Amino acid sequence: MTMNYRRLGGSGLKVSEISLGSWLTYGGYVEKENAVQSIREAYDLGINFFDTANVYERGEAEKVVGATLKDYPRESYVLATKVFGDMGDGPNDKGLSRKHITEQCHASLKRLGHDYIDLYYCHRFSPETPIEETLRALDDLVRQGKVLYVGVSQWTAAQMQAAVGVADRYLLDRIVVNQPVYNMFNRYIEEEVIPLGEKYGIGQVVYSPLAQGLLTGKYTSKTDIPSDSRAAKLKWDDDRFSDEKLSQIGQLQKIADEAGIPLTHLALAWILRQKNVSSALVGASRPEQVKQNASASGIQLTSDVIEAIEKVLTV
């Protein structure tokens, strides 16, 4: 297989179409050895984009990711982490204030064992902090060389629009990427977020592209779901994961079979049809899953296949 690369938003940075995350995995949910081997497998397969956050297992995920990647040339990979979540009991141990951003950047660098962070995300939007304060703090980190690119996660189109306006007004470093949830069953970003991203050069690095395992093809009924799986943690009384959705999965599986590809590849290729998507962020509990997901890079769905998918999803 050959990994394809895309620009990170409007920047000149190239990232792999498939990237590897560490949410609910490294540092706790997955044994450390599996985590390390998954990162190594990803790197060997051409994945150059690795994502973590300070709040994942309260810094433990950053330690695992950083320590493993230090075995490789620093210029050969892109490392992302995040700031916002609760990292202590004090009133300033969360949010997007200048104090919290600065302190957590330094703490993340220490845990990662790196001199700089390639991409630093605001993990959520903070209504308690002026956007100008947040962007100035991030701009300072960029100017100091501790952060190379700035992004946000789960911000609305209006919030990103405001951030672009503030950055341009005060000549601050612009955000180049947003990290939203996006998959066949959750398409909210198509209405406003993607058009705004295309207008301002804000790429999407999407997480949960396989709907927390629902689009792997493993589950055709609720009885198929292992009690210790990520899918089991979903709220199955929610309409999003109803019997109707399981029926849709069965129909999508038939489309994938006719196309001669696994359902996971169909789901990932469907996401990557969006030019504004810079990368699809996948998780893995073992190296084999990384290989399966990475091999979706470069798959082009025909217009007939996309049309068939839309018919299933718009029922």
Phi and psi restraints in degrees (value plus and minus 20) as a CYANA .aco file:
   2 THR   PHI    -143.4  -103.4
   2 THR   PSI     105.8   145.8
   3 MET   PHI    -101.3   -61.3
   3 MET   PSI     113.4   153.4
   4 ASN   PHI    -115.9   -75.9
   4 ASN   PSI     135.1   175.1
   5 TYR   PHI    -146.8  -106.8
   5 TYR   PSI     129.0   169.0
   6 ARG   PHI    -151.5  -111.5
   6 ARG   PSI     138.7   178.7
   7 ARG   PHI     -89.9   -49.9
   7 ARG   PSI     122.8   162.8
   8 LEU   PHI    -101.3   -61.3
   8 LEU   PSI      77.8   117.8
   9 GLY   PHI      38.9    78.9
   9 GLY   PSI    -157.8  -117.8
  10 GLY   PHI    -109.1   -69.1
  10 GLY   PSI     -13.1    26.9
  11 SER   PHI     -99.6   -59.6
  11 SER   PSI     156.5   196.5
  12 GLY   PHI    -113.1   -73.1
  12 GLY   PSI     -18.1    21.9
  13 LEU   PHI     -98.0   -58.0
  13 LEU   PSI     114.4   154.4
  14 LYS   PHI    -122.9   -82.9
  14 LYS   PSI     109.3   149.3
  15 VAL   PHI    -146.3  -106.3
  15 VAL   PSI     133.8   173.8
  16 SER   PHI     -87.5   -47.5
  16 SER   PSI     124.3   164.3
  17 GLU   PHI     -78.9   -38.9
  17 GLU   PSI     -53.0   -13.0
  18 ILE   PHI    -129.6   -89.6
  18 ILE   PSI     106.4   146.4
  19 SER   PHI    -140.5  -100.5
  19 SER   PSI     143.3   183.3
  20 LEU   PHI    -133.5   -93.5
  20 LEU   PSI     104.9   144.9
  21 GLY   PHI    -122.6   -82.6
  21 GLY   PSI     156.6   196.6
  22 SER   PHI    -156.6  -116.6
  22 SER   PSI       0.4    40.4
  23 TRP   PHI     -90.5   -50.5
  23 TRP   PSI     113.9   153.9
  24 LEU   PHI      37.6    77.6
  24 LEU   PSI       1.3    41.3
  25 THR   PHI    -147.7  -107.7
  25 THR   PSI    -106.8   -66.8
  26 TYR   PHI     -86.2   -46.2
  26 TYR   PSI     107.8   147.8
  27 GLY   PHI      82.4   122.4
  27 GLY   PSI     -30.8     9.2
  28 GLY   PHI    -181.3  -141.3
  28 GLY   PSI     -83.9   -43.9
  29 TYR   PHI     -89.1   -49.1
  29 TYR   PSI     -54.5   -14.5
  30 VAL   PHI    -133.7   -93.7
  30 VAL   PSI     120.8   160.8
  31 GLU   PHI     -78.4   -38.4
  31 GLU   PSI     125.9   165.9
  32 LYS   PHI     -77.3   -37.3
  32 LYS   PSI     -61.6   -21.6
  33 GLU   PHI     -82.6   -42.6
  33 GLU   PSI     -60.6   -20.6
  34 ASN   PHI     -84.6   -44.6
  34 ASN   PSI     -58.0   -18.0
  35 ALA   PHI     -83.2   -43.2
  35 ALA   PSI     -67.5   -27.5
  36 VAL   PHI     -81.6   -41.6
  36 VAL   PSI     -65.5   -25.5
  37 GLN   PHI     -87.1   -47.1
  37 GLN   PSI     -52.6   -12.6
  38 SER   PHI     -86.3   -46.3
  38 SER   PSI     -61.3   -21.3
  39 ILE   PHI     -84.2   -44.2
  39 ILE   PSI     -63.8   -23.8
  40 ARG   PHI     -83.8   -43.8
  40 ARG   PSI     -62.4   -22.4
  41 GLU   PHI     -82.6   -42.6
  41 GLU   PSI     -63.0   -23.0
  42 ALA   PHI     -79.7   -39.7
  42 ALA   PSI     -66.1   -26.1
  43 TYR   PHI     -81.4   -41.4
  43 TYR   PSI     -64.5   -24.5
  44 ASP   PHI     -83.9   -43.9
  44 ASP   PSI     -47.3    -7.3
  45 LEU   PHI    -106.5   -66.5
  45 LEU   PSI     -20.1    19.9
  46 GLY   PHI      79.3   119.3
  46 GLY   PSI     -19.4    20.6
  47 ILE   PHI     -90.1   -50.1
  47 ILE   PSI     104.0   144.0
  48 ASN   PHI    -136.8   -96.8
  48 ASN   PSI     -13.0    27.0
  49 PHE   PHI    -143.2  -103.2
  49 PHE   PSI      95.6   135.6
  50 PHE   PHI    -143.6  -103.6
  50 PHE   PSI     111.9   151.9
  51 ASP   PHI    -140.2  -100.2
  51 ASP   PSI     116.8   156.8
  52 THR   PHI    -169.1  -129.1
  52 THR   PSI    -190.3  -150.3
  53 ALA   PHI    -179.0  -139.0
  53 ALA   PSI     134.5   174.5
  54 ASN   PHI     -84.0   -44.0
  54 ASN   PSI     -52.2   -12.2
  55 VAL   PHI    -100.7   -60.7
  55 VAL   PSI     -31.1     8.9
  56 TYR   PHI     -88.8   -48.8
  56 TYR   PSI      88.9   128.9
  57 GLU   PHI      34.4    74.4
  57 GLU   PSI      15.8    55.8
  58 ARG   PHI      29.6    69.6
  58 ARG   PSI      27.0    67.0
  59 GLY   PHI      79.0   119.0
  59 GLY   PSI     -34.3     5.7
  60 GLU   PHI     -86.6   -46.6
  60 GLU   PSI     -56.8   -16.8
  61 ALA   PHI     -83.5   -43.5
  61 ALA   PSI     -61.2   -21.2
  62 GLU   PHI     -79.2   -39.2
  62 GLU   PSI     -60.0   -20.0
  63 LYS   PHI     -83.0   -43.0
  63 LYS   PSI     -63.7   -23.7
  64 VAL   PHI     -86.5   -46.5
  64 VAL   PSI     -67.3   -27.3
  65 VAL   PHI     -83.4   -43.4
  65 VAL   PSI     -68.5   -28.5
  66 GLY   PHI     -82.2   -42.2
  66 GLY   PSI     -64.5   -24.5
  67 ALA   PHI     -84.4   -44.4
  67 ALA   PSI     -58.8   -18.8
  68 THR   PHI     -89.9   -49.9
  68 THR   PSI     -62.5   -22.5
  69 LEU   PHI     -90.9   -50.9
  69 LEU   PSI     -40.0     0.0
  70 LYS   PHI     -85.4   -45.4
  70 LYS   PSI     -33.2     6.8
  71 ASP   PHI     -95.9   -55.9
  71 ASP   PSI     -29.0    11.0
  72 TYR   PHI    -135.1   -95.1
  72 TYR   PSI     137.3   177.3
  73 PRO   PHI     -77.7   -37.7
  73 PRO   PSI     112.1   152.1
  74 ARG   PHI     -79.3   -39.3
  74 ARG   PSI     -53.8   -13.8
  75 GLU   PHI     -95.8   -55.8
  75 GLU   PSI     -26.2    13.8
  76 SER   PHI    -111.8   -71.8
  76 SER   PSI     -23.2    16.8
  77 TYR   PHI    -163.0  -123.0
  77 TYR   PSI     141.4   181.4
  78 VAL   PHI    -134.9   -94.9
  78 VAL   PSI     103.1   143.1
  79 LEU   PHI    -133.2   -93.2
  79 LEU   PSI     105.3   145.3
  80 ALA   PHI    -139.3   -99.3
  80 ALA   PSI     121.3   161.3
  81 THR   PHI    -163.0  -123.0
  81 THR   PSI    -199.3  -159.3
  82 LYS   PHI    -158.9  -118.9
  82 LYS   PSI     143.2   183.2
  83 VAL   PHI    -159.5  -119.5
  83 VAL   PSI     123.2   163.2
  84 PHE   PHI     136.3   176.3
  84 PHE   PSI     -69.0   -29.0
  85 GLY   PHI     -85.0   -45.0
  85 GLY   PSI     147.8   187.8
  86 ASP   PHI     -88.0   -48.0
  86 ASP   PSI      98.1   138.1
  87 MET   PHI    -139.1   -99.1
  87 MET   PSI      -6.8    33.2
  88 GLY   PHI    -197.1  -157.1
  88 GLY   PSI    -195.5  -155.5
  89 ASP   PHI    -115.9   -75.9
  89 ASP   PSI     -27.0    13.0
  90 GLY   PHI    -102.1   -62.1
  90 GLY   PSI     143.0   183.0
  91 PRO   PHI     -86.9   -46.9
  91 PRO   PSI     -40.1    -0.1
  92 ASN   PHI    -127.0   -87.0
  92 ASN   PSI      -2.3    37.7
  93 ASP   PHI    -113.1   -73.1
  93 ASP   PSI       0.3    40.3
  94 LYS   PHI    -179.2  -139.2
  94 LYS   PSI     148.6   188.6
  95 GLY   PHI      79.2   119.2
  95 GLY   PSI    -183.5  -143.5
  96 LEU   PHI    -146.2  -106.2
  96 LEU   PSI      12.4    52.4
  97 SER   PHI     -91.2   -51.2
  97 SER   PSI     140.9   180.9
  98 ARG   PHI     -76.6   -36.6
  98 ARG   PSI     -62.1   -22.1
  99 LYS   PHI     -81.4   -41.4
  99 LYS   PSI     -70.9   -30.9
 100 HIS   PHI     -87.9   -47.9
 100 HIS   PSI     -61.4   -21.4
 101 ILE   PHI     -81.3   -41.3
 101 ILE   PSI     -67.5   -27.5
 102 THR   PHI     -83.4   -43.4
 102 THR   PSI     -67.6   -27.6
 103 GLU   PHI     -85.6   -45.6
 103 GLU   PSI     -60.6   -20.6
 104 GLN   PHI     -93.6   -53.6
 104 GLN   PSI     -49.9    -9.9
 105 CYS   PHI     -82.4   -42.4
 105 CYS   PSI     -65.7   -25.7
 106 HIS   PHI     -84.3   -44.3
 106 HIS   PSI     -59.6   -19.6
 107 ALA   PHI     -86.6   -46.6
 107 ALA   PSI     -59.9   -19.9
 108 SER   PHI     -85.6   -45.6
 108 SER   PSI     -62.3   -22.3
 109 LEU   PHI     -80.1   -40.1
 109 LEU   PSI     -59.2   -19.2
 110 LYS   PHI     -86.7   -46.7
 110 LYS   PSI     -65.2   -25.2
 111 ARG   PHI     -86.0   -46.0
 111 ARG   PSI     -59.3   -19.3
 112 LEU   PHI     -92.6   -52.6
 112 LEU   PSI     -45.6    -5.6
 113 GLY   PHI      52.8    92.8
 113 GLY   PSI      10.4    50.4
 114 HIS   PHI    -142.2  -102.2
 114 HIS   PSI     140.5   180.5
 115 ASP   PHI    -106.1   -66.1
 115 ASP   PSI     -44.2    -4.2
 116 TYR   PHI    -171.6  -131.6
 116 TYR   PSI     139.7   179.7
 117 ILE   PHI    -128.9   -88.9
 117 ILE   PSI     108.7   148.7
 118 ASP   PHI     -87.3   -47.3
 118 ASP   PSI     -66.5   -26.5
 119 LEU   PHI    -154.7  -114.7
 119 LEU   PSI     101.9   141.9
 120 TYR   PHI    -135.5   -95.5
 120 TYR   PSI      97.2   137.2
 121 TYR   PHI    -116.4   -76.4
 121 TYR   PSI     125.2   165.2
 122 CYS   PHI    -104.8   -64.8
 122 CYS   PSI      90.2   130.2
 123 HIS   PHI     -83.2   -43.2
 123 HIS   PSI     -50.3   -10.3
 124 ARG   PHI    -168.2  -128.2
 124 ARG   PSI     154.6   194.6
 125 PHE   PHI    -108.3   -68.3
 125 PHE   PSI     122.0   162.0
 126 SER   PHI    -133.0   -93.0
 126 SER   PSI      89.8   129.8
 127 PRO   PHI     -92.0   -52.0
 127 PRO   PSI     -31.1     8.9
 128 GLU   PHI    -109.1   -69.1
 128 GLU   PSI     -28.7    11.3
 129 THR   PHI    -142.6  -102.6
 129 THR   PSI     111.6   151.6
 130 PRO   PHI     -78.9   -38.9
 130 PRO   PSI     118.5   158.5
 131 ILE   PHI     -78.8   -38.8
 131 ILE   PSI     -55.1   -15.1
 132 GLU   PHI     -80.0   -40.0
 132 GLU   PSI     -62.8   -22.8
 133 GLU   PHI     -82.3   -42.3
 133 GLU   PSI     -65.0   -25.0
 134 THR   PHI     -82.4   -42.4
 134 THR   PSI     -69.0   -29.0
 135 LEU   PHI     -87.9   -47.9
 135 LEU   PSI     -53.7   -13.7
 136 ARG   PHI     -86.6   -46.6
 136 ARG   PSI     -59.6   -19.6
 137 ALA   PHI     -84.4   -44.4
 137 ALA   PSI     -62.7   -22.7
 138 LEU   PHI     -86.7   -46.7
 138 LEU   PSI     -59.6   -19.6
 139 ASP   PHI     -82.6   -42.6
 139 ASP   PSI     -58.1   -18.1
 140 ASP   PHI     -80.7   -40.7
 140 ASP   PSI     -63.0   -23.0
 141 LEU   PHI     -85.4   -45.4
 141 LEU   PSI     -55.9   -15.9
 142 VAL   PHI     -86.1   -46.1
 142 VAL   PSI     -65.9   -25.9
 143 ARG   PHI     -83.9   -43.9
 143 ARG   PSI     -50.3   -10.3
 144 GLN   PHI    -100.6   -60.6
 144 GLN   PSI     -28.4    11.6
 145 GLY   PHI      61.6   101.6
 145 GLY   PSI      -9.5    30.5
 146 LYS   PHI    -105.3   -65.3
 146 LYS   PSI     -43.0    -3.0
 147 VAL   PHI    -153.3  -113.3
 147 VAL   PSI     118.1   158.1
 148 LEU   PHI    -118.7   -78.7
 148 LEU   PSI     -59.3   -19.3
 149 TYR   PHI    -156.1  -116.1
 149 TYR   PSI     133.6   173.6
 150 VAL   PHI    -140.3  -100.3
 150 VAL   PSI     120.2   160.2
 151 GLY   PHI    -162.7  -122.7
 151 GLY   PSI     157.8   197.8
 152 VAL   PHI    -153.7  -113.7
 152 VAL   PSI     145.6   185.6
 153 SER   PHI    -154.7  -114.7
 153 SER   PSI     108.9   148.9
 154 GLN   PHI      43.8    83.8
 154 GLN   PSI       8.1    48.1
 155 TRP   PHI    -104.6   -64.6
 155 TRP   PSI     128.4   168.4
 156 THR   PHI     -96.6   -56.6
 156 THR   PSI     146.7   186.7
 157 ALA   PHI     -80.4   -40.4
 157 ALA   PSI     -59.5   -19.5
 158 ALA   PHI     -85.0   -45.0
 158 ALA   PSI     -60.0   -20.0
 159 GLN   PHI     -87.1   -47.1
 159 GLN   PSI     -59.7   -19.7
 160 MET   PHI     -89.5   -49.5
 160 MET   PSI     -57.1   -17.1
 161 GLN   PHI     -79.8   -39.8
 161 GLN   PSI     -63.3   -23.3
 162 ALA   PHI     -83.7   -43.7
 162 ALA   PSI     -59.8   -19.8
 163 ALA   PHI     -84.4   -44.4
 163 ALA   PSI     -60.3   -20.3
 164 VAL   PHI     -83.8   -43.8
 164 VAL   PSI     -62.1   -22.1
 165 GLY   PHI     -82.7   -42.7
 165 GLY   PSI     -63.9   -23.9
 166 VAL   PHI     -85.9   -45.9
 166 VAL   PSI     -64.1   -24.1
 167 ALA   PHI     -81.3   -41.3
 167 ALA   PSI     -62.9   -22.9
 168 ASP   PHI     -89.9   -49.9
 168 ASP   PSI     -55.7   -15.7
 169 ARG   PHI     -86.2   -46.2
 169 ARG   PSI     -59.5   -19.5
 170 TYR   PHI    -127.9   -87.9
 170 TYR   PSI      -8.4    31.6
 171 LEU   PHI      36.3    76.3
 171 LEU   PSI      25.0    65.0
 172 LEU   PHI    -116.4   -76.4
 172 LEU   PSI     141.8   181.8
 173 ASP   PHI     -83.1   -43.1
 173 ASP   PSI     110.1   150.1
 174 ARG   PHI     -99.9   -59.9
 174 ARG   PSI     130.6   170.6
 175 ILE   PHI     -91.8   -51.8
 175 ILE   PSI     121.3   161.3
 176 VAL   PHI    -135.3   -95.3
 176 VAL   PSI     -25.6    14.4
 177 VAL   PHI    -174.7  -134.7
 177 VAL   PSI     131.1   171.1
 178 ASN   PHI    -146.1  -106.1
 178 ASN   PSI     123.4   163.4
 179 GLN   PHI    -135.3   -95.3
 179 GLN   PSI      76.5   116.5
 180 PRO   PHI    -128.2   -88.2
 180 PRO   PSI     146.5   186.5
 181 VAL   PHI     -97.1   -57.1
 181 VAL   PSI     119.5   159.5
 182 TYR   PHI    -179.0  -139.0
 182 TYR   PSI     102.8   142.8
 183 ASN   PHI    -179.6  -139.6
 183 ASN   PSI    -198.6  -158.6
 184 MET   PHI     -79.0   -39.0
 184 MET   PSI     -45.7    -5.7
 185 PHE   PHI    -121.5   -81.5
 185 PHE   PSI     -23.2    16.8
 186 ASN   PHI    -160.5  -120.5
 186 ASN   PSI      77.4   117.4
 187 ARG   PHI    -137.8   -97.8
 187 ARG   PSI       3.4    43.4
 188 TYR   PHI     -80.4   -40.4
 188 TYR   PSI     -46.8    -6.8
 189 ILE   PHI     -92.3   -52.3
 189 ILE   PSI     -34.6     5.4
 190 GLU   PHI     -87.8   -47.8
 190 GLU   PSI     -47.5    -7.5
 191 GLU   PHI     -95.5   -55.5
 191 GLU   PSI     -68.0   -28.0
 192 GLU   PHI    -146.4  -106.4
 192 GLU   PSI     -57.5   -17.5
 193 VAL   PHI     -87.7   -47.7
 193 VAL   PSI     -68.4   -28.4
 194 ILE   PHI     -84.5   -44.5
 194 ILE   PSI     -65.5   -25.5
 195 PRO   PHI     -77.7   -37.7
 195 PRO   PSI     -59.8   -19.8
 196 LEU   PHI     -87.3   -47.3
 196 LEU   PSI     -59.9   -19.9
 197 GLY   PHI     -81.3   -41.3
 197 GLY   PSI     -61.5   -21.5
 198 GLU   PHI     -85.4   -45.4
 198 GLU   PSI     -54.9   -14.9
 199 LYS   PHI     -91.2   -51.2
 199 LYS   PSI     -59.7   -19.7
 200 TYR   PHI    -130.5   -90.5
 200 TYR   PSI     -11.6    28.4
 201 GLY   PHI      51.8    91.8
 201 GLY   PSI      15.4    55.4
 202 ILE   PHI    -124.4   -84.4
 202 ILE   PSI      85.5   125.5
 203 GLY   PHI     -97.8   -57.8
 203 GLY   PSI     142.9   182.9
 204 GLN   PHI    -129.0   -89.0
 204 GLN   PSI     104.8   144.8
 205 VAL   PHI    -128.0   -88.0
 205 VAL   PSI      79.5   119.5
 206 VAL   PHI    -110.1   -70.1
 206 VAL   PSI     119.9   159.9
 207 TYR   PHI    -130.5   -90.5
 207 TYR   PSI     146.2   186.2
 208 SER   PHI      35.8    75.8
 208 SER   PSI      24.6    64.6
 209 PRO   PHI     -86.3   -46.3
 209 PRO   PSI     -40.7    -0.7
 210 LEU   PHI    -125.4   -85.4
 210 LEU   PSI      -0.7    39.3
 211 ALA   PHI      32.1    72.1
 211 ALA   PSI      30.2    70.2
 212 GLN   PHI      33.4    73.4
 212 GLN   PSI      20.8    60.8
 213 GLY   PHI      77.3   117.3
 213 GLY   PSI     -32.6     7.4
 214 LEU   PHI     -85.8   -45.8
 214 LEU   PSI     -47.7    -7.7
 215 LEU   PHI    -120.2   -80.2
 215 LEU   PSI       4.4    44.4
 216 THR   PHI    -109.8   -69.8
 216 THR   PSI     -34.8     5.2
 217 GLY   PHI      68.9   108.9
 217 GLY   PSI     -19.3    20.7
 218 LYS   PHI     -97.4   -57.4
 218 LYS   PSI     -48.7    -8.7
 219 TYR   PHI    -133.8   -93.8
 219 TYR   PSI      98.9   138.9
 220 THR   PHI    -133.2   -93.2
 220 THR   PSI     -30.6     9.4
 221 SER   PHI    -174.7  -134.7
 221 SER   PSI     145.3   185.3
 222 LYS   PHI     -84.6   -44.6
 222 LYS   PSI     -45.0    -5.0
 223 THR   PHI     -93.8   -53.8
 223 THR   PSI     -33.2     6.8
 224 ASP   PHI    -100.0   -60.0
 224 ASP   PSI     -30.6     9.4
 225 ILE   PHI    -109.9   -69.9
 225 ILE   PSI      96.4   136.4
 226 PRO   PHI     -81.6   -41.6
 226 PRO   PSI     123.7   163.7
 227 SER   PHI     -84.9   -44.9
 227 SER   PSI     -43.0    -3.0
 228 ASP   PHI    -119.3   -79.3
 228 ASP   PSI     -10.1    29.9
 229 SER   PHI    -106.2   -66.2
 229 SER   PSI     144.3   184.3
 230 ARG   PHI     -86.4   -46.4
 230 ARG   PSI     -55.9   -15.9
 231 ALA   PHI     -82.0   -42.0
 231 ALA   PSI     -50.9   -10.9
 232 ALA   PHI     -86.8   -46.8
 232 ALA   PSI     -38.7     1.3
 233 LYS   PHI    -102.8   -62.8
 233 LYS   PSI     -25.0    15.0
 234 LEU   PHI     -96.0   -56.0
 234 LEU   PSI     139.3   179.3
 235 LYS   PHI    -106.5   -66.5
 235 LYS   PSI      77.8   117.8
 236 TRP   PHI     -94.0   -54.0
 236 TRP   PSI     -28.6    11.4
 237 ASP   PHI    -106.7   -66.7
 237 ASP   PSI     -23.5    16.5
 238 ASP   PHI     -96.2   -56.2
 238 ASP   PSI     120.5   160.5
 239 ASP   PHI     -79.6   -39.6
 239 ASP   PSI     -46.0    -6.0
 240 ARG   PHI     -83.0   -43.0
 240 ARG   PSI     -45.0    -5.0
 241 PHE   PHI    -142.9  -102.9
 241 PHE   PSI      24.2    64.2
 242 SER   PHI    -105.1   -65.1
 242 SER   PSI     158.1   198.1
 243 ASP   PHI     -80.1   -40.1
 243 ASP   PSI     -51.5   -11.5
 244 GLU   PHI     -82.1   -42.1
 244 GLU   PSI     -60.9   -20.9
 245 LYS   PHI     -85.7   -45.7
 245 LYS   PSI     -60.0   -20.0
 246 LEU   PHI     -84.0   -44.0
 246 LEU   PSI     -54.0   -14.0
 247 SER   PHI     -86.3   -46.3
 247 SER   PSI     -60.4   -20.4
 248 GLN   PHI     -83.1   -43.1
 248 GLN   PSI     -58.7   -18.7
 249 ILE   PHI     -80.2   -40.2
 249 ILE   PSI     -62.0   -22.0
 250 GLY   PHI     -80.9   -40.9
 250 GLY   PSI     -60.3   -20.3
 251 GLN   PHI     -88.5   -48.5
 251 GLN   PSI     -58.9   -18.9
 252 LEU   PHI     -86.0   -46.0
 252 LEU   PSI     -55.1   -15.1
 253 GLN   PHI     -81.9   -41.9
 253 GLN   PSI     -59.6   -19.6
 254 LYS   PHI     -84.0   -44.0
 254 LYS   PSI     -60.2   -20.2
 255 ILE   PHI     -83.0   -43.0
 255 ILE   PSI     -62.8   -22.8
 256 ALA   PHI     -82.8   -42.8
 256 ALA   PSI     -62.9   -22.9
 257 ASP   PHI     -80.6   -40.6
 257 ASP   PSI     -63.2   -23.2
 258 GLU   PHI     -86.7   -46.7
 258 GLU   PSI     -50.4   -10.4
 259 ALA   PHI    -102.0   -62.0
 259 ALA   PSI     -30.8     9.2
 260 GLY   PHI      57.6    97.6
 260 GLY   PSI       7.4    47.4
 261 ILE   PHI    -153.9  -113.9
 261 ILE   PSI     137.5   177.5
 262 PRO   PHI     -85.8   -45.8
 262 PRO   PSI     137.9   177.9
 263 LEU   PHI     -80.2   -40.2
 263 LEU   PSI     -56.2   -16.2
 264 THR   PHI     -79.6   -39.6
 264 THR   PSI     -61.0   -21.0
 265 HIS   PHI     -87.3   -47.3
 265 HIS   PSI     -58.1   -18.1
 266 LEU   PHI     -81.3   -41.3
 266 LEU   PSI     -66.1   -26.1
 267 ALA   PHI     -84.6   -44.6
 267 ALA   PSI     -61.9   -21.9
 268 LEU   PHI     -93.1   -53.1
 268 LEU   PSI     -61.0   -21.0
 269 ALA   PHI     -85.4   -45.4
 269 ALA   PSI     -54.5   -14.5
 270 TRP   PHI     -81.8   -41.8
 270 TRP   PSI     -60.3   -20.3
 271 ILE   PHI     -87.0   -47.0
 271 ILE   PSI     -64.3   -24.3
 272 LEU   PHI     -94.1   -54.1
 272 LEU   PSI     -24.7    15.3
 273 ARG   PHI     -87.0   -47.0
 273 ARG   PSI     -41.8    -1.8
 274 GLN   PHI     -98.1   -58.1
 274 GLN   PSI      97.8   137.8
 275 LYS   PHI     -86.1   -46.1
 275 LYS   PSI     -46.5    -6.5
 276 ASN   PHI     -96.3   -56.3
 276 ASN   PSI     -30.6     9.4
 277 VAL   PHI    -101.7   -61.7
 277 VAL   PSI      99.0   139.0
 278 SER   PHI    -103.1   -63.1
 278 SER   PSI     -54.2   -14.2
 279 SER   PHI    -183.4  -143.4
 279 SER   PSI     129.4   169.4
 280 ALA   PHI    -123.8   -83.8
 280 ALA   PSI     100.9   140.9
 281 LEU   PHI    -111.4   -71.4
 281 LEU   PSI      95.8   135.8
 282 VAL   PHI    -131.6   -91.6
 282 VAL   PSI     135.9   175.9
 283 GLY   PHI    -126.5   -86.5
 283 GLY   PSI     149.3   189.3
 284 ALA   PHI    -178.3  -138.3
 284 ALA   PSI     115.2   155.2
 285 SER   PHI    -120.1   -80.1
 285 SER   PSI     -27.0    13.0
 286 ARG   PHI    -177.6  -137.6
 286 ARG   PSI     137.2   177.2
 287 PRO   PHI     -77.5   -37.5
 287 PRO   PSI     -53.1   -13.1
 288 GLU   PHI     -80.3   -40.3
 288 GLU   PSI     -55.4   -15.4
 289 GLN   PHI     -87.4   -47.4
 289 GLN   PSI     -56.3   -16.3
 290 VAL   PHI     -81.5   -41.5
 290 VAL   PSI     -66.0   -26.0
 291 LYS   PHI     -82.1   -42.1
 291 LYS   PSI     -62.4   -22.4
 292 GLN   PHI     -81.2   -41.2
 292 GLN   PSI     -65.7   -25.7
 293 ASN   PHI     -92.5   -52.5
 293 ASN   PSI     -59.4   -19.4
 294 ALA   PHI     -82.4   -42.4
 294 ALA   PSI     -52.0   -12.0
 295 SER   PHI     -93.0   -53.0
 295 SER   PSI     -21.6    18.4
 296 ALA   PHI     -99.2   -59.2
 296 ALA   PSI     -35.5     4.5
 297 SER   PHI     -81.1   -41.1
 297 SER   PSI     113.6   153.6
 298 GLY   PHI      70.3   110.3
 298 GLY   PSI     -29.0    11.0
 299 ILE   PHI     -91.3   -51.3
 299 ILE   PSI     108.4   148.4
 300 GLN   PHI    -129.9   -89.9
 300 GLN   PSI     100.5   140.5
 301 LEU   PHI    -103.7   -63.7
 301 LEU   PSI     118.5   158.5
 302 THR   PHI     -93.3   -53.3
 302 THR   PSI     143.0   183.0
 303 SER   PHI     -83.3   -43.3
 303 SER   PSI     -52.5   -12.5
 304 ASP   PHI     -85.8   -45.8
 304 ASP   PSI     -60.7   -20.7
 305 VAL   PHI     -86.9   -46.9
 305 VAL   PSI     -63.9   -23.9
 306 ILE   PHI     -82.2   -42.2
 306 ILE   PSI     -60.2   -20.2
 307 GLU   PHI     -83.9   -43.9
 307 GLU   PSI     -61.2   -21.2
 308 ALA   PHI     -84.5   -44.5
 308 ALA   PSI     -59.6   -19.6
 309 ILE   PHI     -83.1   -43.1
 309 ILE   PSI     -64.9   -24.9
 310 GLU   PHI     -80.8   -40.8
 310 GLU   PSI     -57.0   -17.0
 311 LYS   PHI     -82.3   -42.3
 311 LYS   PSI     -58.2   -18.2
 312 VAL   PHI     -90.2   -50.2
 312 VAL   PSI     -63.6   -23.6
 313 LEU   PHI     -96.3   -56.3
 313 LEU   PSI     -42.1    -2.1
 314 THR   PHI    -119.8   -79.8
 314 THR   PSI      -6.9    33.1
